[in-house]
Amino acid sequence: MIIVGAGETGARAAFGLRERGYRGRVVLTGDESHLPYERPPLSKGLLSDSAEPKYLAPADRYEAAGIELVLGQSVVSIDRQSKTIHLRDGFVYSYEKLLLAAGARPRPFPGLDADGKRVFYLRTYADALALHPWMAPGRTIAVVGGGFIGLELAAIARQAGANVTVVEALPRILMRGVPEVLAMRLQTRHVAEGVDIRCGTGISSIDSGPGGVVILMADAMQIEADIVVIGIGATPNTELAAGAGLQIENGILVDEYLCTSDPDILAAGDCCNFPLSIYGGRRVRLESWRSAQEQGILAAANMLGEASPVSGAPWFWSDQYDLTLQVAGLLDEAATTVERHQEDGGLILFHLAAGGRLVAASGLGIGNSVARDIRLAEMLIANMAHPDPVSLADPATKLKGLLKAA
């Protein structure tokens, strides 16, 4: 078995094969030279202390499991007829089943490449190391993009004493996938911490020089900073799959079992586009830590012929200052929203479809104050429940009771 992509999904799949009793050869390949590590800490804490990455497992665990690590080597092609992959250094590996867990890469700002001096993206441990020295008092940082990565980075930079400006072309931050009421609560907190947030204006140009960067806005305003960090989304790594003739559509197209158009090749994680049965087979591509974990484990099962479908609701989270945001389900499936106000100031939103079915839930609070209710809401979503809106709004009503009733 060959796994291309030594991230969360790939590593989980490799160990998943062994946990299911597979005794054949398992090869895990990756572009980076580091052992597989978790990416969320890169923007949620690693920048503040320049620690080692959070490895998924130590080297001796891979050795004990008989997992061959081929790191620092990219796969350049797949030959489906001979069932082989070809690495940049010329090595060729044969596969029985192949899993593509190639992930995604930052979407570039047009005409602006990362230079490691004044222009940065944040996706890898190397990116985080390069950014770390700029997280310091007196530094001035411009962040292009008001999504999760940009705002998490802004929070860390402010806590380190840097001056931060966030530029978002859309009318508000977190426009995609976060309700406005929660986004505005987060924006209020950022502004109170001293972050300058500018929304609704495009960028005409970004000029990088030895002394810093100058951002010229569409309204002719200028922003000057020591560095600029681009966080405008991600692009799935599909080139390898496309070169092999696999179907591509906003990611590598797979079925509910994560199988591509070739029955011997599966794809999972950030790079794949898959159907969600609880939303009528609607196709999605998720850039989610939990999805990467779950799909890695599921892919291992299906490589061994178990035929287990993708299930459950999408889930995302973001830590900014002492606040945690969580979102479960697909918000754009909703027609109405019910608010539940917690005693500690946290807010949970339940998003209902036109027929009353719970299709999503979102919450914002200090620490893990919303985590339990969002988790229970996930279960209600998965059960396609139609909970009473009055009960949802009442903080005295236990969601566990609504789950039992469902």
C-alpha positions as CSV (number, residue, x, y, z in Angstrom):
1,M,0.0,0.0,0.0
2,I,1.3,3.4,-0.9
3,I,0.2,6.7,0.6
4,V,1.2,10.0,-1.0
5,G,1.1,12.8,1.5
6,A,2.7,12.6,5.0
7,G,0.3,14.9,6.8
8,E,-2.6,14.2,9.2
9,T,-4.6,12.1,6.7
10,G,-1.7,10.1,5.4
11,A,-0.2,9.2,8.8
12,R,-3.6,8.2,10.2
13,A,-4.2,6.0,7.2
14,A,-0.8,4.3,7.5
15,F,-1.4,3.4,11.1
16,G,-5.0,2.5,10.3
17,L,-3.8,-0.1,7.9
18,R,-1.7,-1.8,10.6
19,E,-4.4,-1.5,13.2
20,R,-6.7,-3.4,10.9
21,G,-4.2,-6.2,10.6
22,Y,-2.7,-5.5,7.2
23,R,0.8,-7.1,7.1
24,G,2.0,-6.1,3.6
25,R,4.3,-3.2,2.7
26,V,3.1,0.3,3.7
27,V,5.0,3.3,2.3
28,L,4.3,6.8,3.4
29,T,5.7,9.6,1.2
30,G,5.9,13.3,1.8
31,D,7.5,16.5,0.4
32,E,8.7,17.8,3.7
33,S,11.6,16.3,5.6
34,H,9.9,16.4,9.0
35,L,8.0,13.6,10.5
36,P,4.2,14.0,10.0
37,Y,2.9,16.8,12.2
38,E,-0.3,18.6,13.0
39,R,-0.9,21.8,11.1
40,P,-3.4,23.6,13.4
41,P,-0.8,24.5,16.0
42,L,1.1,26.5,13.4
43,S,-1.4,29.3,13.6
44,K,-2.7,28.6,17.1
45,G,0.4,28.7,19.2
46,L,3.6,27.6,17.5
47,L,4.2,31.2,16.3
48,S,4.2,32.4,19.9
49,D,6.9,30.1,21.2
50,S,8.8,28.7,18.2
51,A,8.5,25.2,19.6
52,E,9.0,21.9,17.7
53,P,6.0,20.9,15.6
54,K,3.5,18.6,17.2
55,Y,4.5,15.3,15.7
56,L,1.7,12.7,15.2
57,A,4.1,10.0,16.4
58,P,7.8,9.6,17.1
59,A,10.0,7.9,14.5
60,D,10.3,4.7,16.5
61,R,6.5,4.2,16.3
62,Y,6.6,4.1,12.5
63,E,9.5,1.7,12.7
64,A,7.7,-0.6,15.1
65,A,4.6,-0.5,12.9
66,G,6.7,-1.4,9.8
67,I,5.7,1.9,8.0
68,E,8.4,3.0,5.5
69,L,8.8,6.8,5.6
70,V,10.0,8.4,2.4
71,L,10.3,12.0,3.4
72,G,11.6,15.1,1.6
73,Q,10.7,13.5,-1.8
74,S,7.9,14.5,-4.1
75,V,6.0,12.1,-6.3
76,V,6.1,13.3,-9.9
77,S,3.8,10.9,-11.6
78,I,1.5,7.9,-11.3
79,D,1.4,5.1,-13.9
80,R,-2.0,3.6,-13.5
81,Q,-1.4,0.8,-16.1
82,S,1.7,-0.5,-14.2
83,K,0.3,0.6,-10.8
84,T,3.5,2.5,-9.9
85,I,4.4,5.9,-8.6
86,H,7.5,7.7,-9.7
87,L,9.5,10.0,-7.3
88,R,11.6,13.0,-8.1
89,D,14.8,11.1,-7.3
90,G,14.0,8.4,-9.8
91,F,12.7,5.7,-7.4
92,V,9.7,3.8,-8.4
93,Y,7.2,2.1,-6.0
94,S,4.5,-0.4,-6.9
95,Y,1.1,-0.3,-5.2
96,E,-1.8,-2.6,-4.6
97,K,-3.9,0.3,-3.5
98,L,-2.8,4.0,-3.6
99,L,-4.1,6.8,-1.3
100,L,-3.7,10.4,-2.4
101,A,-3.6,12.6,0.7
102,A,-1.8,15.4,-1.0
103,G,-3.5,18.2,1.0
104,A,-3.6,21.8,-0.2
105,R,-1.4,24.8,-0.6
106,P,-2.0,28.5,0.1
107,R,-3.7,30.4,-2.6
108,P,-1.2,33.0,-3.9
109,F,-1.9,36.7,-4.2
110,P,-1.7,37.4,-8.0
111,G,1.9,38.1,-8.9
112,L,3.2,37.9,-5.4
113,D,5.4,35.0,-4.4
114,A,6.6,34.3,-0.8
115,D,10.2,35.5,-0.5
116,G,10.9,34.6,3.1
117,K,11.9,38.2,3.8
118,R,8.9,40.4,3.5
119,V,6.2,38.3,2.0
120,F,4.9,35.2,3.8
121,Y,2.3,32.4,3.6
122,L,1.5,30.1,6.5
123,R,1.1,26.4,5.7
124,T,4.2,24.5,6.8
125,Y,6.5,24.3,9.9
126,A,9.2,26.1,7.8
127,D,6.7,28.9,7.2
128,A,6.0,29.2,10.9
129,L,9.7,29.3,11.7
130,A,10.3,32.1,9.2
131,L,7.4,34.1,10.6
132,H,8.3,33.7,14.3
133,P,11.0,36.4,14.6
134,W,8.4,39.0,13.4
135,M,6.0,38.2,16.3
136,A,7.6,40.8,18.5
137,P,7.0,44.2,20.0
138,G,7.3,47.1,17.7
139,R,6.9,45.0,14.5
140,T,4.2,46.0,12.0
141,I,2.4,43.2,10.3
142,A,-0.2,43.4,7.5
143,V,-2.4,40.4,7.0
144,V,-4.3,40.0,3.8
145,G,-7.4,37.9,4.4
146,G,-9.9,37.9,7.2
147,G,-10.4,34.2,7.5
148,F,-9.3,31.7,10.2
149,I,-5.6,31.7,9.5
150,G,-5.4,35.5,9.1
151,L,-7.3,36.2,12.3
152,E,-5.5,33.6,14.4
153,L,-2.2,35.0,13.2
154,A,-3.4,38.5,14.0
155,A,-4.3,37.5,17.6
156,I,-0.9,35.9,18.1
157,A,1.0,38.9,16.7
158,R,-1.0,41.3,18.9
159,Q,-0.3,39.2,22.0
160,A,3.4,39.3,21.1
161,G,3.2,43.1,21.0
162,A,3.3,43.6,17.2
163,N,1.1,46.2,15.4
164,V,-1.4,44.4,13.1
165,T,-3.6,45.5,10.2
166,V,-6.0,43.0,8.6
167,V,-7.3,43.6,5.1
168,E,-10.4,41.8,3.9
169,A,-11.8,42.4,0.4
170,L,-15.3,41.1,1.4
171,P,-17.7,43.2,3.4
172,R,-16.8,41.5,6.7
173,I,-14.4,39.1,8.2
174,L,-15.2,35.3,8.2
175,M,-17.7,35.9,5.4
176,R,-17.5,32.2,4.3
177,G,-18.8,29.8,6.9
178,V,-19.3,31.9,10.1
179,P,-22.5,33.7,11.0
180,E,-22.3,37.5,11.0
181,V,-23.2,37.8,14.7
182,L,-20.3,35.6,15.8
183,A,-17.9,37.2,13.3
184,M,-18.8,40.7,14.6
185,R,-18.2,39.5,18.2
186,L,-14.7,38.4,17.1
187,Q,-14.1,41.6,15.3
188,T,-15.0,43.6,18.3
189,R,-12.5,41.6,20.4
190,H,-9.8,42.1,17.8
191,V,-10.4,45.9,17.7
192,A,-10.3,46.1,21.5
193,E,-6.9,44.3,21.4
194,G,-5.7,47.0,18.9
195,V,-6.0,45.2,15.6
196,D,-6.9,47.6,12.7
197,I,-9.4,45.7,10.5
198,R,-10.3,47.0,7.1
199,C,-13.1,45.3,5.1
200,G,-14.8,45.9,1.8
201,T,-11.9,47.3,-0.1
202,G,-9.8,45.5,-2.7
203,I,-6.0,45.7,-3.1
204,S,-4.5,47.4,-6.2
205,S,-0.9,46.3,-5.5
206,I,1.6,45.1,-3.0
207,D,5.2,46.3,-3.3
208,S,7.9,44.5,-1.3
209,G,11.3,46.1,-0.8
210,P,14.3,45.8,1.5
211,G,12.7,48.1,4.0
212,G,9.2,46.7,4.1
213,V,6.0,46.4,2.1
214,V,3.5,49.0,0.9
215,I,-0.1,47.9,0.1
216,L,-2.0,50.2,-2.2
217,M,-5.7,49.8,-1.6
218,A,-8.4,50.2,-4.3
219,D,-9.6,53.4,-2.5
220,A,-6.0,54.9,-2.9
221,M,-5.2,54.4,0.8
222,Q,-1.8,53.0,1.7
223,I,-0.8,50.5,4.4
224,E,2.9,50.3,5.3
225,A,4.3,47.3,7.2
226,D,7.4,45.4,7.9
227,I,6.0,42.2,6.4
228,V,2.8,41.0,4.8
229,V,1.2,37.6,5.4
230,I,-1.2,36.3,2.7
231,G,-4.1,34.2,4.0
232,I,-6.7,34.2,1.2
233,G,-7.6,30.5,1.1
234,A,-6.1,27.3,-0.1
235,T,-5.9,25.4,-3.4
236,P,-6.1,21.6,-3.4
237,N,-3.1,19.7,-4.7
238,T,-4.6,17.9,-7.6
239,E,-1.8,18.1,-10.2
240,L,-0.6,14.5,-9.6
241,A,-4.1,13.1,-9.9
242,A,-4.9,15.2,-13.0
243,G,-1.7,14.0,-14.6
244,A,-2.9,10.4,-14.0
245,G,-6.2,11.1,-15.7
246,L,-8.4,11.1,-12.6
247,Q,-11.5,13.2,-12.4
248,I,-11.0,16.7,-10.9
249,E,-13.7,19.1,-9.7
250,N,-12.7,21.5,-6.9
251,G,-10.4,18.7,-5.7
252,I,-10.0,15.1,-6.6
253,L,-13.4,13.7,-7.2
254,V,-14.3,10.7,-5.0
255,D,-17.4,8.8,-4.1
256,E,-18.8,8.2,-0.6
257,Y,-16.1,5.6,0.0
258,L,-13.3,8.0,-1.0
259,C,-12.6,6.1,-4.2
260,T,-11.5,8.0,-7.3
261,S,-12.5,7.3,-10.8
262,D,-9.8,4.5,-10.6
263,P,-11.0,1.8,-8.2
264,D,-7.4,1.2,-7.0
265,I,-6.8,4.8,-6.1
266,L,-8.4,6.6,-3.2
267,A,-8.1,10.3,-2.1
268,A,-8.8,11.8,1.3
269,G,-8.3,15.0,3.3
270,D,-8.0,18.6,2.0
271,C,-7.4,17.5,-1.6
272,C,-10.6,15.6,-2.2
273,N,-14.2,16.5,-3.1
274,F,-16.7,14.1,-1.6
275,P,-20.5,13.7,-1.2
276,L,-22.2,14.0,2.2
277,S,-25.1,11.7,2.6
278,I,-26.8,13.7,5.4
279,Y,-27.1,16.6,3.0
280,G,-28.5,14.6,0.2
281,G,-25.2,13.8,-1.4
282,R,-24.1,17.4,-1.7
283,R,-20.4,17.6,-2.6
284,V,-17.9,19.4,-0.4
285,R,-14.2,19.9,0.0
286,L,-13.1,20.4,3.6
287,E,-10.0,21.9,5.0
288,S,-10.5,20.6,8.4
289,W,-8.3,18.9,11.0
290,R,-11.0,16.5,12.1
291,S,-12.0,15.6,8.6
292,A,-8.3,14.9,7.8
293,Q,-8.2,12.6,10.8
294,E,-11.4,10.8,10.1
295,Q,-10.9,10.4,6.4
296,G,-7.4,9.0,7.0
297,I,-8.8,6.2,9.2
298,L,-11.8,5.7,6.8
299,A,-9.5,5.5,3.8
300,A,-7.4,2.8,5.5
301,A,-10.5,0.7,6.1
302,N,-11.7,1.1,2.5
303,M,-8.2,0.3,1.0
304,L,-8.8,-3.1,2.7
305,G,-12.2,-3.5,1.2
306,E,-14.5,-2.5,4.1
307,A,-16.7,-0.1,2.0
308,S,-17.5,2.3,4.8
309,P,-19.1,5.6,3.7
310,V,-18.2,9.1,4.8
311,S,-20.6,10.1,7.5
312,G,-21.2,12.8,10.1
313,A,-21.2,16.6,9.9
314,P,-18.3,18.9,9.0
315,W,-16.7,20.6,12.0
316,F,-14.3,23.5,12.3
317,W,-12.8,25.4,15.2
318,S,-10.6,28.5,15.7
319,D,-8.8,29.9,18.8
320,Q,-8.3,33.6,19.0
321,Y,-7.2,35.2,22.3
322,D,-9.2,33.3,25.0
323,L,-12.1,32.8,22.7
324,T,-13.0,29.6,20.8
325,L,-15.2,29.5,17.8
326,Q,-16.8,26.2,16.7
327,V,-18.9,25.5,13.7
328,A,-20.6,22.2,12.9
329,G,-22.6,21.4,9.7
330,L,-23.3,23.4,6.6
331,L,-24.6,26.9,7.5
332,D,-25.9,27.7,4.0
333,E,-28.4,24.8,4.3
334,A,-30.3,26.8,6.9
335,A,-33.4,29.0,6.6
336,T,-33.8,30.2,10.2
337,T,-31.5,30.6,13.3
338,V,-32.2,30.1,16.9
339,E,-30.0,31.8,19.5
340,R,-29.0,30.3,22.9
341,H,-27.3,32.7,25.3
342,Q,-25.1,31.1,28.0
343,E,-24.7,32.4,31.5
344,D,-21.0,33.0,30.9
345,G,-21.6,35.2,27.9
346,G,-21.1,32.5,25.3
347,L,-23.5,32.4,22.3
348,I,-24.6,29.3,20.4
349,L,-26.6,29.5,17.2
350,F,-28.7,26.6,15.9
351,H,-29.4,26.7,12.2
352,L,-32.6,25.1,10.9
353,A,-33.7,24.2,7.4
354,A,-37.1,25.3,6.1
355,G,-38.7,22.1,7.4
356,G,-37.2,22.5,10.9
357,R,-34.3,20.0,10.6
358,L,-31.1,21.0,12.4
359,V,-28.5,21.4,9.7
360,A,-25.8,23.4,11.5
361,A,-24.7,24.9,14.8
362,S,-22.1,27.5,15.7
363,G,-20.8,29.0,18.9
364,L,-18.4,31.4,20.4
365,G,-17.3,31.5,24.0
366,I,-14.4,31.6,26.4
367,G,-12.2,28.5,26.4
368,N,-14.3,25.3,25.8
369,S,-17.5,26.8,27.1
370,V,-19.4,26.0,23.8
371,A,-17.7,22.7,23.0
372,R,-20.1,20.3,24.7
373,D,-23.2,21.8,23.2
374,I,-21.7,22.0,19.7
375,R,-20.7,18.3,20.0
376,L,-24.2,17.3,21.0
377,A,-25.6,19.5,18.2
378,E,-23.3,17.5,15.8
379,M,-25.0,14.4,16.9
380,L,-28.4,15.9,16.4
381,I,-27.3,17.0,12.9
382,A,-26.1,13.5,12.1
383,N,-29.4,12.1,13.3
384,M,-31.3,14.5,11.0
385,A,-33.2,15.7,14.0
386,H,-36.0,18.3,14.1
387,P,-35.7,19.7,17.6
388,D,-38.1,22.1,19.1
389,P,-36.8,25.7,18.5
390,V,-38.1,26.9,21.9
391,S,-36.1,24.2,23.6
392,L,-33.0,25.0,21.6
393,A,-33.2,28.6,22.7
394,D,-33.6,27.8,26.4
395,P,-30.2,27.3,28.1
396,A,-32.0,25.3,30.8
397,T,-32.9,22.6,28.3
398,K,-30.3,19.9,28.0
399,L,-29.3,19.0,24.5
400,K,-28.6,15.5,25.6
401,G,-32.4,15.2,26.3
402,L,-33.2,16.4,22.8
403,L,-30.8,13.9,21.4
404,K,-32.5,11.1,23.3
405,A,-35.8,12.2,22.0
406,A,-34.5,12.2,18.5
